[in-house]
Amino acid sequence: MNSTPERTEGQGTPASRGRVARFLLQDAGVALALVLIVIFFSLTAPYFATSENFLKIFVQIAINTVLAAGMTFVILTGGIDLSVGSVLALCSVVGALVMTNADLAPAVSVPLAVLACTATGAACGALNGLVSVHWKVPSFIVTLGMLNIASGAARVVSDNSTISGLPQGFVDFGNMIFAGVFPSIFLIAIAVIAAGWFMLRFTVFGRFIFAIGSNEEAVRLSGHATGRFKIAAFTISGLTAGIAAVVYLLRLNVGSPIAGVGYELNAIAAVIIGGTSLSGGKGSIIGTLIGACILQVLSTGLQLFGIGDDFKPIVIGAVIVLAVVLDAVRVRFSAR
Amino acid sequence: MLRMRGVVKRFPGVVALRGVTMEVGRGETHALLGENGAGKSTLIKLLGGIETPDEGEIELDGRPYRPTTCADAYRAGVRVVHQELSVLPHLSVAENLLFEDLPQRRGIVRFAQLHGKAAALLDEIGLDVAPTTRADRLSVAQLQLVEIAKALYHDGRLLILDEPTATLTPKEIGRLFEILLRLRERGVTLIYISHRLGEIFELCERVTVLRDGSVVATRPLAGLTSSELVRMMVGRTIADEHTLPSGVEVGSEILRVEGLRRSRSLPAVSFSLRRGEIVGVAGLVGSGRTETMRALVGADPMHEGRIQVDGQAVAIRSPKDAVGAGLCLLTEDRKAQGLMLGLSCAENITITDLAKVSRLGVVRPSAERAAAEALVQKLRIKTPSIAQAVRNLSGGNQQKVVLAKWLFRGAKVLICDEPTRGIDVGAKEEIYRLLWEFAAGGCGVLVVSSDLPELLGLCNRILVFAHDRIVGEVPRPEFDQHRILSLAYEETDLELHT
């Protein structure tokens, strides 16, 4: 090689520039974007960089983070789950009803309610998966149906009213704050992300999620039945909707049939901003966590700027599109 | 009318046409003949404006003809009727016919005029359907005629038909021929591509035979025999190429297939394979060779059939059953069906048997790395690391990754469909070596290939498919390109014309 000493480091050559650009556009790029946004708001909005504000942000991202964690599994397989918002509503009223049952002591009713929430969510998710896999129906349509079914079921079960009066111990746990800035519900969200990260990164199951999203036919011809893995992904998404319902109860202390409207879109946005490809096979759950943070930090930061609720969605919408455009650019880069 | 001089077309890794020179006279019906991969499709694509030549000139009516889009070709009066028809299934026959020139006033379609024009066209070609019929209600033969009518409407002066009879019944073929003869009387020039030699003799005046991207000869058909035509198509010799190493013991039977039918209406296929054997599967594209192999491994449905592996009967309903029995398919299209392009080499290799490198459902990274690295070394896969995405490897190395994943699984019978397609020469040799090693290790290999010399060099035995049947089985001592090609090109033709 007749390159100069400076160049042997690989800097400045077209190949290495491509590599750097690719790196910046991938996971590290998303994290970097979050850091830049945080720095920007810290410098420009005086109240932003206070522990009080961070506490508020952590409270607000918990639900979306939990939903988005499950959504990541489904999107990685190449599917989509539009039902999580209304499944959350259904789970919240089921959980609240169990918890407020006068015949049960709180020590029994609370664990039972948590179980009921997660079981209801998982059942809805499993149903999504079964129908979509067995009849080969696009998950977009199946989960759109479930969105309506769960929403209606929530109203029927709750008699179309909010259910309050949750046990005091449960409410107190929801208000607990650890180390000054970490609310209990945020720690639940982190635990869900950690569990998801472990499953996707280290288990055989996680490997199949990526493999199916990358090329389902190749997995099938490699001698595997792919259906059960896809059903499992939808079940996990339903399960996290159930967990998100528990978080909802902890935070707002009421079960409501109109909870969660539009939450599925925030969850999808977090997954996509986090760098997971809508066509499946590529992405990470850590990216999803960062994506959820970006959405909330933007929202809070814009509010501090005095940008009202009317203008905010415009910016956030633009960010979502930008994230997908960056993804497309990234694909072109890696195709080279 | 059409004159090509020194036309060259290269694709990455392959030269599809190496200086083709040919001429087609006005009003002539000219046959284009050649084995799979001889360059016919590429030639049509050049004429149809789908690809552009790298070198050489094409003249149409004495003027240079360099179409870069299909629209250019249409304007010049060149219409290609492809094997895969380009019909819009949910529109009416009339809309399909006149799609590029819908009668309209200010953007509103004038249906009366549309249907009138369409009816006249259908009448002219002798197709008896109402212009308002939806296209998906028509049979393949009728659709073919719609395509031809469409070509005529657009003043098609040069009509190129790519295997138009492949899916037609004899009666429909008769109709098609009547219409083609009528077109010829009207002065339309035809280039006719078919594997059926009988049709070529019946319809065409002259023939150009292609082989390995070059023109062998252009000859009048009068006075030629089928046998002579096949001899012209027979490709390069295998003199100093890869040949089967001697001394490999052929052992006990490892696979036995009896009465395999893909559907009720198709003939049954039976064959067997022994340990240490490499058996070639020859035949034209569409002869049922790939389809039979896919049914055998459960990739496509099998209607009935008894399969024995190592003397044990196995039921195969899915690829899972087949892989469980040790029957592993290396697919024709490795990118679409064989590999997860975005995932790493290691992930692609271990997907066939993750249980081997995991404990309690958790993948053991060290075990996975060791297994993948061992195979990468054994197969000499050139990759910077086992973490490299398969997308970034060359075709030959990608194919080796597919082989590696089946070696990892412990395949008993490897079924390879076009294992060296799109792979450079060096990598081909390595794939051959790996297949021999695999067979020598006491396994069996089936190789489907359109490259006959490849099969002659690689195999102990060759099965020849034609019309969904095995029409011949040739052992190595009797290997002869001419004989195998004759079998593949329907023995009936030869009886008729020799």
Boltz contact constraints between the chains, C-beta under 6 A:
constraints:
  - contact:
      token1: [A, 202]
      token2: [B, 362]
      max_distance: 6.0
  - contact:
      token1: [A, 203]
      token2: [B, 361]
      max_distance: 6.0
  - contact:
      token1: [A, 203]
      token2: [B, 362]
      max_distance: 6.0
  - contact:
      token1: [A, 204]
      token2: [B, 354]
      max_distance: 6.0
  - contact:
      token1: [A, 204]
      token2: [B, 358]
      max_distance: 6.0
  - contact:
      token1: [A, 204]
      token2: [B, 361]
      max_distance: 6.0
  - contact:
      token1: [A, 204]
      token2: [B, 363]
      max_distance: 6.0
  - contact:
      token1: [A, 211]
      token2: [B, 340]
      max_distance: 6.0
  - contact:
      token1: [A, 211]
      token2: [B, 351]
      max_distance: 6.0
  - contact:
      token1: [A, 214]
      token2: [B, 340]
      max_distance: 6.0
  - contact:
      token1: [A, 214]
      token2: [B, 342]
      max_distance: 6.0
  - contact:
      token1: [A, 214]
      token2: [B, 343]
      max_distance: 6.0
  - contact:
      token1: [A, 215]
      token2: [B, 340]
      max_distance: 6.0
  - contact:
      token1: [A, 217]
      token2: [B, 337]
      max_distance: 6.0
  - contact:
      token1: [A, 218]
      token2: [B, 337]
      max_distance: 6.0
  - contact:
      token1: [A, 218]
      token2: [B, 338]
      max_distance: 6.0
  - contact:
      token1: [A, 218]
      token2: [B, 339]
      max_distance: 6.0
  - contact:
      token1: [A, 218]
      token2: [B, 340]
      max_distance: 6.0
  - contact:
      token1: [A, 220]
      token2: [B, 319]
      max_distance: 6.0
  - contact:
      token1: [A, 221]
      token2: [B, 299]
      max_distance: 6.0
  - contact:
      token1: [A, 221]
      token2: [B, 319]
      max_distance: 6.0
  - contact:
      token1: [A, 221]
      token2: [B, 337]
      max_distance: 6.0
  - contact:
      token1: [A, 222]
      token2: [B, 351]
      max_distance: 6.0
  - contact:
      token1: [A, 222]
      token2: [B, 352]
      max_distance: 6.0
  - contact:
      token1: [A, 223]
      token2: [B, 319]
      max_distance: 6.0
  - contact:
      token1: [A, 223]
      token2: [B, 320]
      max_distance: 6.0
  - contact:
      token1: [A, 223]
      token2: [B, 323]
      max_distance: 6.0
  - contact:
      token1: [A, 225]
      token2: [B, 320]
      max_distance: 6.0
  - contact:
      token1: [A, 281]
      token2: [B, 342]
      max_distance: 6.0
  - contact:
      token1: [A, 282]
      token2: [B, 342]
      max_distance: 6.0
